[in-house]
């Protein structure tokens, strides 16, 4: 586990509270579960720069049985270089194109859509390279428990649509020895190196936690 102990506790408290509230608890139990959720929010706010009210509102908005959220990323490699995009929401740091998988959307279609929206390239997902538990890798803390899916994608067209978008800025292929500042909340240099290994050894099995 690479996340702080307090965040692990907060995530588990939130999950217990959300599960309890989901299964039609008795009135007094409902109050206790809500108190558990509030404690989780207080722990997160006390150990971060997040506003306590915002954290509490975010946790309260979660409904149903608690499960990890799903993030997908497109791994596009050309000439031993990997495609990265500048993430405007993270001080123009660089990452693999990708984002949340939407409800009703297969992961392979989600990653193809995200690659198109963020990089301007039409791609096809060809292999699931890795399914990682974000908590077990060197990412900074995040309020939610997240699974990260990394798909090998092939370019369908070398021509790129350069229409500006609201999420990403520049788009470029980078070698491991020239990487820009990464958005490590989304991807790490170690992960990129592993994906290049997959590209060189195509018979490697999917990595998973």
C-alpha positions as CSV (number, residue, x, y, z in Angstrom):
1,X,0.0,0.0,0.0
2,X,1.5,3.3,-1.1
3,X,-1.2,5.6,0.1
4,X,-1.0,7.1,3.7
5,X,-2.6,5.0,6.4
6,X,-5.1,7.8,7.3
7,X,-6.4,7.7,3.7
8,X,-6.8,3.9,3.7
9,X,-8.8,4.2,6.9
10,X,-10.9,7.1,5.5
11,X,-11.7,5.1,2.3
12,X,-12.7,2.1,4.3
13,X,-14.8,4.1,6.7
14,X,-16.6,5.7,3.7
15,X,-17.2,2.4,2.1
16,X,-18.7,0.9,5.3
17,X,-20.9,4.0,5.7
18,X,-22.0,4.0,2.1
19,X,-22.8,0.2,2.1
20,X,-24.8,0.6,5.4
21,X,-26.8,3.5,4.0
22,X,-27.5,1.6,0.8
23,X,-29.3,-1.3,2.5
24,X,-32.2,0.5,4.1
25,X,-30.9,0.8,7.7
26,X,-33.1,1.5,10.7
27,X,-33.3,5.2,11.7
28,X,-30.7,5.1,14.5
29,X,-28.3,3.0,12.3
30,X,-28.7,5.5,9.5
31,X,-27.5,8.2,11.8
32,X,-24.5,6.2,12.8
33,X,-23.6,5.5,9.2
34,X,-23.9,9.1,8.4
35,X,-21.6,9.9,11.4
36,X,-19.1,7.4,10.1
37,X,-19.2,9.1,6.7
38,X,-18.6,12.5,8.4
39,X,-15.6,11.1,10.2
40,X,-14.1,9.9,6.9
41,X,-14.7,13.4,5.5
42,X,-13.0,15.1,8.5
43,X,-10.0,12.8,8.2
44,X,-9.5,13.6,4.5
45,X,-10.0,17.4,5.1
46,X,-7.6,17.4,8.1
47,X,-4.8,15.8,6.1
48,X,-5.2,17.8,2.8
49,X,-6.0,21.2,1.5
50,X,-9.6,20.2,0.6
51,X,-12.5,22.1,2.2
52,X,-14.2,19.9,4.8
53,X,-17.7,20.9,3.5
54,X,-16.7,20.0,-0.1
55,X,-15.4,16.6,1.0
56,X,-18.5,15.9,3.0
57,X,-20.7,16.8,0.1
58,X,-18.7,14.7,-2.3
59,X,-18.9,11.6,-0.1
60,X,-22.6,12.1,0.6
61,X,-23.2,12.2,-3.2
62,X,-22.0,8.6,-3.5
63,X,-24.9,6.1,-3.7
64,X,-25.3,2.4,-4.0
65,X,-22.9,-0.4,-3.0
66,X,-19.4,1.1,-2.9
67,X,-17.0,0.0,-5.5
68,X,-13.7,1.5,-6.9
69,X,-14.0,4.0,-9.7
70,X,-12.5,3.1,-13.1
71,X,-9.9,5.2,-15.0
72,X,-8.7,4.2,-18.5
73,X,-5.6,5.3,-20.3
74,X,-4.5,4.9,-23.9
75,X,-0.9,3.7,-24.5
76,X,0.0,4.7,-28.0
77,X,3.6,3.9,-29.1
78,X,5.4,4.9,-32.3
79,X,9.1,4.4,-33.0
80,X,9.8,3.4,-29.3
81,X,8.2,6.7,-28.1
82,X,4.9,7.0,-26.2
83,X,2.2,9.5,-26.8
84,X,1.5,12.0,-24.0
85,X,-0.8,15.0,-23.7
86,X,-0.5,18.1,-21.5
87,X,-3.1,18.1,-18.8
88,X,-4.5,21.6,-18.3
89,X,-6.1,20.7,-15.0
90,X,-2.7,19.7,-13.6
91,X,-0.5,22.7,-14.4
92,X,0.3,21.5,-17.9
93,X,2.0,18.3,-16.7
94,X,2.0,15.4,-19.1
95,X,0.0,12.1,-19.1
96,X,-1.4,9.4,-21.2
97,X,-4.7,10.4,-22.8
98,X,-7.6,9.0,-20.8
99,X,-10.2,9.5,-18.0
100,X,-13.2,8.0,-16.3
101,X,-15.1,5.2,-17.9
102,X,-18.7,6.3,-18.3
103,X,-21.7,4.2,-17.3
104,X,-23.0,2.1,-20.2
105,X,-19.6,2.4,-22.0
106,X,-17.3,-0.6,-22.5
107,X,-13.7,0.2,-21.3
108,X,-12.2,-0.3,-24.8
109,X,-14.6,2.2,-26.3
110,X,-14.0,4.6,-23.4
111,X,-10.3,4.6,-24.0
112,X,-10.7,5.1,-27.7
113,X,-13.0,8.0,-27.1
114,X,-10.7,9.6,-24.6
115,X,-7.7,9.2,-26.9
116,X,-9.7,11.0,-29.7
117,X,-11.0,13.8,-27.4
118,X,-7.6,14.5,-25.8
119,X,-5.0,13.8,-28.5
120,X,-6.9,14.2,-31.7
121,X,-5.9,10.7,-32.9
122,X,-8.3,8.0,-34.0
123,X,-7.1,4.7,-32.3
124,X,-8.2,1.1,-31.8
125,X,-7.7,-0.6,-28.4
126,X,-5.9,-3.9,-29.1
127,X,-4.7,-5.2,-25.7
128,X,-5.2,-4.6,-22.0
129,X,-1.6,-4.1,-20.8
130,X,-2.4,-3.5,-17.1
131,X,-5.1,-3.3,-14.5
132,X,-3.6,-1.6,-11.5
133,X,-5.0,-0.7,-8.1
134,X,-4.1,3.0,-7.8
135,X,-3.5,2.6,-4.0
136,X,-0.7,0.1,-4.7
137,X,1.4,2.4,-7.0
138,X,3.3,5.6,-6.5
139,X,0.5,8.0,-7.1
140,X,-0.3,10.9,-4.8
141,X,-3.4,10.4,-2.5
142,X,-6.9,10.6,-3.9
143,X,-10.2,10.8,-2.1
144,X,-11.5,7.7,-3.9
145,X,-10.3,4.2,-4.4
146,X,-9.5,3.8,-8.2
147,X,-8.7,1.0,-10.6
148,X,-6.6,2.1,-13.5
149,X,-6.9,0.3,-16.9
150,X,-4.1,0.8,-19.4
151,X,-4.9,-0.2,-23.0
152,X,-2.4,-0.7,-25.9
153,X,-3.9,1.3,-28.8
154,X,-2.9,1.4,-32.4
155,X,-3.2,4.5,-34.6
156,X,-5.9,4.2,-37.3
157,X,-4.7,7.3,-39.0
158,X,-1.4,9.2,-38.7
159,X,-3.2,12.4,-39.3
160,X,-4.2,14.3,-36.1
161,X,-7.2,16.5,-35.5
162,X,-5.6,19.7,-34.0
163,X,-8.9,21.3,-32.9
164,X,-8.2,22.8,-29.4
165,X,-10.1,21.2,-26.5
166,X,-10.7,22.2,-22.9
167,X,-8.8,19.4,-21.2
168,X,-5.5,19.1,-22.9
169,X,-2.9,21.3,-24.6
170,X,0.1,20.1,-26.5
171,X,0.4,16.5,-27.8
172,X,3.7,14.8,-28.5
173,X,5.5,11.5,-28.6
174,X,8.3,11.1,-25.9
175,X,11.1,8.7,-25.3
176,X,11.9,7.5,-21.8
177,X,15.1,9.5,-21.7
178,X,13.4,12.8,-22.5
179,X,10.2,12.6,-20.5
180,X,8.6,16.0,-19.5
181,X,7.1,16.6,-16.1
182,X,4.5,14.0,-15.6
183,X,1.1,14.2,-14.0
184,X,1.9,11.5,-11.5
185,X,-1.7,11.5,-10.3
186,X,-2.5,9.9,-13.6
187,X,0.7,8.0,-14.7
188,X,4.2,7.3,-13.5
189,X,7.5,7.0,-15.3
190,X,7.8,3.4,-14.0
191,X,4.5,2.6,-15.6
192,X,5.5,4.1,-18.9
193,X,8.7,2.1,-18.9
194,X,6.7,-1.1,-18.3
195,X,4.4,-0.3,-21.2
196,X,7.4,0.1,-23.5
197,X,8.5,-3.4,-22.4
198,X,5.1,-4.7,-23.4
199,X,5.6,-3.0,-26.8
200,X,9.0,-4.8,-27.3
201,X,7.7,-8.1,-25.9
202,X,4.2,-8.5,-27.3
203,X,3.7,-11.9,-25.7
204,X,3.9,-10.5,-22.2
205,X,0.7,-11.2,-20.2
206,X,-1.5,-8.4,-18.8
207,X,-0.2,-7.0,-15.6
208,X,-2.6,-6.8,-12.7
209,X,-2.7,-6.3,-8.9
